[in-house]
Amino acid sequence: MESTNEVHKLVVILPTYLSDSGFFKETSHTDWANLEAYRDKMSQRTQFVNQNSFEVEYIQDIMQQECDNVDCGAIVAGYAEYLSERMSMPSVGFEAEYHRMQYASLLQNYGIRKAKKDYLSENDDPPRPRTKTIPNPDEYDS
């Protein structure tokens, strides 16, 4: 499915972009009310962006990383994994350290299997099997 491929691309692109752009080095908070683009779009009562200015969906009880931790790689990868599997996001119980170990073991296992087959580059890998998907009938209506 095309959307799944897009999510998998984001799994690679997003952490690289965040790292290269210096996102992880940013420690200051954004004062949205003083930014030119957001001026007059903030609700005076709640200090949230007005409903008519942008399409905003408020979600409660969504998992978040700890405030003192700027390493969001496991959180980003976790979001991508949940999205690609079409699972709902857990509000509690997301263990970033567990996911780091899981991804590390998957990469290590991949490296070991590659070494055993004497692959020298990614190009030597055999093609991945394509998943068979059934198109959604609603997609034909558009």
RODOKOL-498800 format. One line per 5 residues: number of its first residue (from 1); their letters; for each residue x, y, z of N, C-alpha, C, O. Coordinates in nm, 2 decimals, padded with zeros to 4 digits, always signed. Layout:
# residues N
NUM	a	X/Y/Z/X/Y/Z/X/Y/Z/X/Y/Z ~ ...
//
This chain:
# residues 142
1	mestn	+00.08/-00.12/+00.00/+00.00/+00.00/+00.00/+00.09/+00.12/+00.00/+00.19/+00.13/+00.07 ~ +00.05/+00.22/-00.07/+00.13/+00.34/-00.09/+00.16/+00.42/+00.04/+00.27/+00.46/+00.06 ~ +00.06/+00.43/+00.12/+00.08/+00.50/+00.25/+00.17/+00.43/+00.34/+00.25/+00.50/+00.41 ~ +00.18/+00.30/+00.34/+00.27/+00.23/+00.42/+00.42/+00.26/+00.37/+00.51/+00.27/+00.45 ~ +00.44/+00.26/+00.24/+00.57/+00.29/+00.18/+00.61/+00.43/+00.23/+00.73/+00.46/+00.26
6	evhkl	+00.52/+00.53/+00.23/+00.55/+00.66/+00.27/+00.59/+00.67/+00.41/+00.68/+00.74/+00.45 ~ +00.52/+00.59/+00.50/+00.56/+00.59/+00.64/+00.70/+00.53/+00.66/+00.78/+00.58/+00.74 ~ +00.73/+00.42/+00.58/+00.86/+00.36/+00.59/+00.97/+00.46/+00.55/+01.08/+00.46/+00.60 ~ +00.94/+00.54/+00.44/+01.04/+00.64/+00.40/+01.06/+00.75/+00.51/+01.17/+00.79/+00.53 ~ +00.95/+00.79/+00.58/+00.96/+00.88/+00.69/+01.04/+00.83/+00.80/+01.11/+00.91/+00.87
11	vvilp	+01.03/+00.70/+00.83/+01.11/+00.64/+00.93/+01.26/+00.67/+00.91/+01.33/+00.69/+01.01 ~ +01.31/+00.67/+00.79/+01.45/+00.70/+00.76/+01.47/+00.85/+00.75/+01.57/+00.90/+00.80 ~ +01.38/+00.92/+00.68/+01.41/+01.06/+00.65/+01.40/+01.15/+00.77/+01.48/+01.23/+00.80 ~ +01.29/+01.13/+00.85/+01.26/+01.22/+00.97/+01.37/+01.23/+01.07/+01.42/+01.34/+01.10 ~ +01.42/+01.11/+01.12/+01.53/+01.13/+01.22/+01.66/+01.19/+01.16/+01.73/+01.26/+01.23
16	tylsd	+01.69/+01.16/+01.03/+01.81/+01.22/+00.97/+01.79/+01.37/+00.96/+01.88/+01.45/+00.99 ~ +01.67/+01.41/+00.91/+01.65/+01.55/+00.90/+01.66/+01.63/+01.03/+01.72/+01.73/+01.04 ~ +01.59/+01.57/+01.14/+01.60/+01.63/+01.27/+01.74/+01.64/+01.32/+01.77/+01.74/+01.38 ~ +01.82/+01.54/+01.30/+01.96/+01.55/+01.34/+02.04/+01.65/+01.26/+02.11/+01.73/+01.32 ~ +02.03/+01.65/+01.13/+02.10/+01.74/+01.05/+02.06/+01.89/+01.06/+02.14/+01.98/+01.05
21	sgffk	+01.93/+01.91/+01.10/+01.89/+02.05/+01.11/+01.92/+02.11/+01.25/+01.89/+02.22/+01.27 ~ +01.98/+02.03/+01.34/+02.01/+02.08/+01.47/+01.89/+02.08/+01.57/+01.89/+02.14/+01.67 ~ +01.78/+02.00/+01.53/+01.66/+02.00/+01.62/+01.70/+01.95/+01.76/+01.64/+02.00/+01.85 ~ +01.78/+01.85/+01.77/+01.81/+01.80/+01.90/+01.89/+01.89/+01.99/+01.90/+01.88/+02.11 ~ +01.96/+01.99/+01.93/+02.03/+02.09/+02.00/+01.95/+02.21/+02.05/+01.99/+02.28/+02.14
26	etsht	+01.83/+02.22/+02.00/+01.74/+02.33/+02.04/+01.68/+02.30/+02.18/+01.63/+02.20/+02.21 ~ +01.70/+02.40/+02.27/+01.66/+02.38/+02.41/+01.56/+02.49/+02.45/+01.50/+02.48/+02.56 ~ +01.54/+02.59/+02.37/+01.44/+02.70/+02.41/+01.30/+02.66/+02.36/+01.28/+02.59/+02.27 ~ +01.20/+02.72/+02.43/+01.06/+02.70/+02.39/+01.02/+02.81/+02.30/+01.06/+02.92/+02.31 ~ +00.93/+02.78/+02.21/+00.88/+02.87/+02.11/+00.77/+02.96/+02.18/+00.67/+02.90/+02.23
31	dwanl	+00.77/+03.08/+02.17/+00.67/+03.17/+02.21/+00.58/+03.20/+02.10/+00.59/+03.30/+02.02 ~ +00.48/+03.12/+02.07/+00.39/+03.12/+01.96/+00.32/+03.25/+01.94/+00.30/+03.31/+01.83 ~ +00.28/+03.31/+02.06/+00.20/+03.44/+02.05/+00.28/+03.55/+02.00/+00.22/+03.65/+01.94 ~ +00.41/+03.55/+02.01/+00.49/+03.66/+01.96/+00.54/+03.64/+01.81/+00.61/+03.73/+01.76 ~ +00.52/+03.53/+01.75/+00.56/+03.51/+01.62/+00.46/+03.57/+01.52/+00.34/+03.57/+01.54
36	eayrd	+00.52/+03.64/+01.42/+00.43/+03.72/+01.32/+00.32/+03.63/+01.26/+00.21/+03.67/+01.25 ~ +00.36/+03.51/+01.22/+00.26/+03.42/+01.15/+00.15/+03.38/+01.24/+00.04/+03.35/+01.20 ~ +00.17/+03.38/+01.38/+00.07/+03.33/+01.47/-00.01/+03.45/+01.54/-00.10/+03.42/+01.61 ~ +00.04/+03.57/+01.52/-00.02/+03.68/+01.59/-00.16/+03.69/+01.54/-00.19/+03.67/+01.42 ~ -00.26/+03.72/+01.62/-00.40/+03.73/+01.59/-00.46/+03.60/+01.57/-00.58/+03.59/+01.53
41	kmsqr	-00.39/+03.49/+01.58/-00.45/+03.36/+01.56/-00.46/+03.28/+01.69/-00.50/+03.17/+01.69 ~ -00.41/+03.35/+01.80/-00.42/+03.28/+01.93/-00.55/+03.32/+02.00/-00.59/+03.44/+01.99 ~ -00.61/+03.23/+02.06/-00.73/+03.26/+02.14/-00.68/+03.33/+02.27/-00.59/+03.28/+02.34 ~ -00.74/+03.44/+02.30/-00.70/+03.52/+02.42/-00.73/+03.44/+02.55/-00.67/+03.45/+02.65 ~ -00.84/+03.36/+02.54/-00.88/+03.29/+02.66/-00.79/+03.17/+02.69/-00.76/+03.15/+02.81
46	tqfvn	-00.76/+03.09/+02.59/-00.68/+02.97/+02.62/-00.54/+02.97/+02.58/-00.46/+02.88/+02.61 ~ -00.50/+03.07/+02.50/-00.36/+03.08/+02.44/-00.33/+02.96/+02.34/-00.22/+02.93/+02.32 ~ -00.44/+02.90/+02.30/-00.42/+02.80/+02.19/-00.46/+02.86/+02.06/-00.53/+02.96/+02.05 ~ -00.41/+02.80/+01.95/-00.44/+02.85/+01.82/-00.59/+02.84/+01.80/-00.65/+02.74/+01.83 ~ -00.65/+02.95/+01.74/-00.80/+02.95/+01.72/-00.83/+02.84/+01.62/-00.76/+02.79/+01.54
51	qnsfe	-00.96/+02.79/+01.64/-01.00/+02.67/+01.56/-01.01/+02.71/+01.41/-00.99/+02.62/+01.33 ~ -01.04/+02.83/+01.38/-01.06/+02.87/+01.24/-00.93/+02.89/+01.16/-00.93/+02.89/+01.04 ~ -00.83/+02.92/+01.23/-00.70/+02.96/+01.17/-00.63/+02.84/+01.11/-00.58/+02.84/+01.00 ~ -00.63/+02.73/+01.18/-00.56/+02.61/+01.14/-00.65/+02.49/+01.18/-00.73/+02.50/+01.27 ~ -00.63/+02.38/+01.11/-00.70/+02.26/+01.15/-00.62/+02.19/+01.26/-00.51/+02.14/+01.24
56	veyiq	-00.67/+02.20/+01.38/-00.59/+02.14/+01.50/-00.68/+02.04/+01.56/-00.80/+02.05/+01.59 ~ -00.62/+01.92/+01.59/-00.68/+01.82/+01.66/-00.62/+01.80/+01.80/-00.50/+01.76/+01.80 ~ -00.69/+01.82/+01.90/-00.63/+01.80/+02.04/-00.65/+01.66/+02.08/-00.76/+01.60/+02.07 ~ -00.55/+01.60/+02.13/-00.55/+01.46/+02.17/-00.50/+01.46/+02.32/-00.40/+01.52/+02.35 ~ -00.57/+01.39/+02.40/-00.54/+01.37/+02.54/-00.47/+01.24/+02.56/-00.50/+01.14/+02.49
61	dimqq	-00.39/+01.23/+02.66/-00.33/+01.10/+02.71/-00.25/+01.03/+02.60/-00.26/+00.91/+02.58 ~ -00.18/+01.11/+02.52/-00.09/+01.05/+02.42/+00.05/+01.03/+02.48/+00.09/+01.11/+02.56 ~ +00.12/+00.93/+02.43/+00.25/+00.91/+02.49/+00.34/+01.03/+02.46/+00.34/+01.09/+02.35 ~ +00.43/+01.06/+02.55/+00.53/+01.17/+02.54/+00.66/+01.12/+02.60/+00.66/+01.04/+02.69 ~ +00.76/+01.18/+02.55/+00.89/+01.15/+02.61/+00.91/+01.24/+02.73/+00.84/+01.34/+02.75
66	ecdnv	+01.00/+01.20/+02.82/+01.03/+01.28/+02.94/+01.08/+01.41/+02.90/+01.15/+01.43/+02.80 ~ +01.05/+01.51/+02.99/+01.09/+01.65/+02.96/+01.24/+01.67/+02.95/+01.29/+01.75/+02.87 ~ +01.32/+01.60/+03.03/+01.46/+01.62/+03.04/+01.54/+01.54/+02.94/+01.66/+01.54/+02.94 ~ +01.47/+01.47/+02.85/+01.53/+01.38/+02.75/+01.51/+01.44/+02.61/+01.40/+01.46/+02.57 ~ +01.62/+01.48/+02.54/+01.61/+01.53/+02.41/+01.64/+01.43/+02.30/+01.64/+01.46/+02.18
71	dcgai	+01.66/+01.30/+02.34/+01.68/+01.20/+02.24/+01.54/+01.14/+02.20/+01.49/+01.05/+02.27 ~ +01.48/+01.19/+02.09/+01.35/+01.14/+02.06/+01.35/+01.04/+01.95/+01.25/+01.01/+01.89 ~ +01.47/+00.98/+01.92/+01.47/+00.88/+01.81/+01.38/+00.76/+01.83/+01.32/+00.72/+01.74 ~ +01.38/+00.71/+01.95/+01.30/+00.59/+01.98/+01.15/+00.63/+01.97/+01.07/+00.55/+01.93 ~ +01.12/+00.75/+02.02/+00.98/+00.79/+02.01/+00.93/+00.81/+01.87/+00.82/+00.76/+01.83
76	vagya	+01.02/+00.87/+01.78/+00.98/+00.89/+01.64/+00.97/+00.75/+01.57/+00.88/+00.73/+01.50 ~ +01.07/+00.66/+01.60/+01.06/+00.53/+01.54/+00.94/+00.45/+01.59/+00.87/+00.38/+01.51 ~ +00.90/+00.47/+01.72/+00.78/+00.41/+01.77/+00.66/+00.46/+01.71/+00.57/+00.38/+01.67 ~ +00.65/+00.59/+01.69/+00.53/+00.64/+01.62/+00.52/+00.59/+01.48/+00.41/+00.54/+01.43 ~ +00.63/+00.58/+01.41/+00.63/+00.53/+01.27/+00.59/+00.38/+01.27/+00.52/+00.34/+01.18
81	eylse	+00.64/+00.31/+01.36/+00.60/+00.17/+01.37/+00.46/+00.15/+01.40/+00.39/+00.07/+01.33 ~ +00.40/+00.22/+01.49/+00.26/+00.21/+01.52/+00.18/+00.26/+01.40/+00.07/+00.19/+01.37 ~ +00.22/+00.36/+01.34/+00.14/+00.41/+01.22/+00.15/+00.31/+01.10/+00.05/+00.29/+01.04 ~ +00.27/+00.26/+01.08/+00.28/+00.16/+00.97/+00.20/+00.03/+00.99/+00.16/-00.03/+00.89 ~ +00.18/+00.00/+01.12/+00.11/-00.12/+01.15/-00.04/-00.09/+01.17/-00.12/-00.18/+01.20
86	rmsmp	-00.08/+00.04/+01.16/-00.21/+00.08/+01.18/-00.27/+00.05/+01.32/-00.38/+00.01/+01.33 ~ -00.18/+00.06/+01.41/-00.22/+00.04/+01.55/-00.25/+00.17/+01.62/-00.19/+00.27/+01.58 ~ -00.33/+00.17/+01.72/-00.35/+00.29/+01.80/-00.24/+00.32/+01.89/-00.17/+00.22/+01.94 ~ -00.21/+00.44/+01.91/-00.09/+00.48/+02.00/-00.13/+00.46/+02.14/-00.23/+00.50/+02.19 ~ -00.03/+00.40/+02.22/-00.06/+00.38/+02.36/-00.04/+00.51/+02.43/+00.05/+00.59/+02.40
91	svgfe	-00.12/+00.54/+02.53/-00.11/+00.66/+02.61/-00.01/+00.65/+02.72/+00.05/+00.74/+02.76 ~ +00.01/+00.53/+02.77/+00.10/+00.50/+02.87/+00.17/+00.37/+02.84/+00.12/+00.29/+02.76 ~ +00.28/+00.34/+02.90/+00.35/+00.21/+02.88/+00.44/+00.21/+02.76/+00.49/+00.10/+02.73 ~ +00.47/+00.32/+02.70/+00.57/+00.31/+02.59/+00.71/+00.32/+02.65/+00.75/+00.43/+02.70 ~ +00.78/+00.22/+02.64/+00.92/+00.21/+02.70/+01.02/+00.24/+02.59/+01.05/+00.15/+02.51
96	aeyhr	+01.07/+00.36/+02.59/+01.17/+00.40/+02.49/+01.29/+00.31/+02.49/+01.35/+00.27/+02.39 ~ +01.34/+00.27/+02.61/+01.46/+00.19/+02.62/+01.43/+00.05/+02.56/+01.52/-00.01/+02.50 ~ +01.32/+00.00/+02.59/+01.28/-00.13/+02.53/+01.29/-00.12/+02.37/+01.34/-00.21/+02.31 ~ +01.23/-00.02/+02.32/+01.23/+00.00/+02.17/+01.37/+00.02/+02.12/+01.40/-00.03/+02.01 ~ +01.45/+00.09/+02.19/+01.59/+00.11/+02.15/+01.66/-00.03/+02.14/+01.73/-00.06/+02.04
101	mqyas	+01.64/-00.11/+02.24/+01.70/-00.25/+02.25/+01.65/-00.33/+02.13/+01.72/-00.41/+02.07 ~ +01.52/-00.32/+02.11/+01.45/-00.40/+02.00/+01.51/-00.36/+01.87/+01.55/-00.45/+01.79 ~ +01.52/-00.23/+01.84/+01.58/-00.19/+01.71/+01.72/-00.22/+01.70/+01.77/-00.26/+01.59 ~ +01.80/-00.21/+01.81/+01.94/-00.25/+01.80/+01.96/-00.39/+01.78/+02.05/-00.43/+01.70 ~ +01.88/-00.48/+01.84/+01.89/-00.62/+01.81/+01.85/-00.66/+01.67/+01.91/-00.75/+01.61
106	llqny	+01.75/-00.59/+01.62/+01.71/-00.61/+01.48/+01.82/-00.58/+01.38/+01.85/-00.65/+01.29 ~ +01.89/-00.46/+01.41/+02.00/-00.42/+01.32/+02.12/-00.51/+01.34/+02.18/-00.55/+01.24 ~ +02.15/-00.56/+01.46/+02.26/-00.65/+01.48/+02.23/-00.78/+01.41/+02.32/-00.84/+01.35 ~ +02.11/-00.83/+01.42/+02.07/-00.96/+01.36/+02.08/-00.94/+01.20/+02.13/-01.03/+01.14 ~ +02.04/-00.83/+01.15/+02.05/-00.80/+01.01/+02.20/-00.80/+00.97/+02.24/-00.86/+00.86
111	girka	+02.28/-00.74/+01.04/+02.43/-00.74/+01.02/+02.49/-00.87/+01.02/+02.58/-00.90/+00.93 ~ +02.45/-00.95/+01.12/+02.51/-01.09/+01.13/+02.47/-01.17/+01.00/+02.55/-01.24/+00.95 ~ +02.34/-01.17/+00.97/+02.29/-01.24/+00.85/+02.36/-01.20/+00.72/+02.39/-01.28/+00.64 ~ +02.38/-01.07/+00.71/+02.45/-01.02/+00.59/+02.60/-01.06/+00.59/+02.65/-01.10/+00.48 ~ +02.66/-01.06/+00.71/+02.80/-01.11/+00.71/+02.81/-01.26/+00.68/+02.91/-01.30/+00.61
116	kkdyl	+02.72/-01.34/+00.72/+02.72/-01.48/+00.69/+02.71/-01.51/+00.54/+02.76/-01.61/+00.49 ~ +02.64/-01.42/+00.47/+02.61/-01.44/+00.33/+02.72/-01.37/+00.25/+02.71/-01.36/+00.12 ~ +02.82/-01.31/+00.31/+02.93/-01.24/+00.25/+02.88/-01.12/+00.16/+02.94/-01.09/+00.05 ~ +02.77/-01.05/+00.20/+02.73/-00.93/+00.13/+02.82/-00.82/+00.16/+02.86/-00.80/+00.27 ~ +02.85/-00.74/+00.06/+02.94/-00.63/+00.07/+02.87/-00.50/+00.08/+02.92/-00.40/+00.13
121	sendd	+02.75/-00.49/+00.02/+02.68/-00.37/+00.02/+02.53/-00.40/+00.03/+02.48/-00.51/+00.02 ~ +02.45/-00.29/+00.04/+02.30/-00.31/+00.04/+02.25/-00.36/-00.10/+02.15/-00.42/-00.10 ~ +02.33/-00.33/-00.20/+02.29/-00.38/-00.34/+02.29/-00.53/-00.35/+02.23/-00.58/-00.44 ~ +02.37/-00.59/-00.26/+02.38/-00.74/-00.27/+02.26/-00.81/-00.21/+02.25/-00.93/-00.23 ~ +02.18/-00.74/-00.13/+02.07/-00.80/-00.07/+01.97/-00.85/-00.17/+01.95/-00.79/-00.28
126	pprpr	+01.91/-00.97/-00.15/+01.80/-01.01/-00.24/+01.68/-00.92/-00.23/+01.66/-00.86/-00.13 ~ +01.60/-00.91/-00.33/+01.49/-00.82/-00.33/+01.39/-00.87/-00.22/+01.37/-00.99/-00.20 ~ +01.33/-00.78/-00.16/+01.23/-00.81/-00.05/+01.10/-00.86/-00.12/+01.06/-00.81/-00.23 ~ +01.03/-00.96/-00.05/+00.91/-01.00/-00.11/+00.80/-00.89/-00.10/+00.79/-00.82/+00.00 ~ +00.73/-00.87/-00.21/+00.62/-00.77/-00.21/+00.50/-00.82/-00.14/+00.46/-00.93/-00.16
131	tktip	+00.44/-00.73/-00.06/+00.32/-00.77/+00.01/+00.20/-00.76/-00.09/+00.20/-00.66/-00.17 ~ +00.11/-00.84/-00.08/-00.01/-00.84/-00.16/-00.12/-00.76/-00.09/-00.15/-00.80/+00.02 ~ -00.17/-00.66/-00.15/-00.27/-00.58/-00.08/-00.39/-00.58/-00.17/-00.38/-00.58/-00.29 ~ -00.51/-00.57/-00.11/-00.63/-00.56/-00.18/-00.68/-00.41/-00.17/-00.69/-00.36/-00.06 ~ -00.70/-00.35/-00.29/-00.74/-00.21/-00.28/-00.87/-00.19/-00.21/-00.96/-00.27/-00.22
136	npdey	-00.88/-00.08/-00.15/-01.00/-00.04/-00.08/-01.11/+00.00/-00.18/-01.08/+00.09/-00.26 ~ -01.23/-00.05/-00.18/-01.33/-00.01/-00.28/-01.36/+00.13/-00.28/-01.40/+00.19/-00.38 ~ -01.35/+00.20/-00.16/-01.38/+00.34/-00.14/-01.29/+00.43/-00.22/-01.32/+00.54/-00.26 ~ -01.17/+00.38/-00.25/-01.07/+00.45/-00.32/-01.11/+00.47/-00.47/-01.06/+00.56/-00.53 ~ -01.19/+00.38/-00.52/-01.23/+00.39/-00.66/-01.34/+00.50/-00.68/-01.36/+00.54/-00.79
141	ds	-01.40/+00.54/-00.57/-01.51/+00.64/-00.59/-01.46/+00.78/-00.61/-01.53/+00.86/-00.66 ~ -01.33/+00.80/-00.58/-01.28/+00.94/-00.60/-01.24/+00.97/-00.74/-01.20/+01.09/-00.76
//
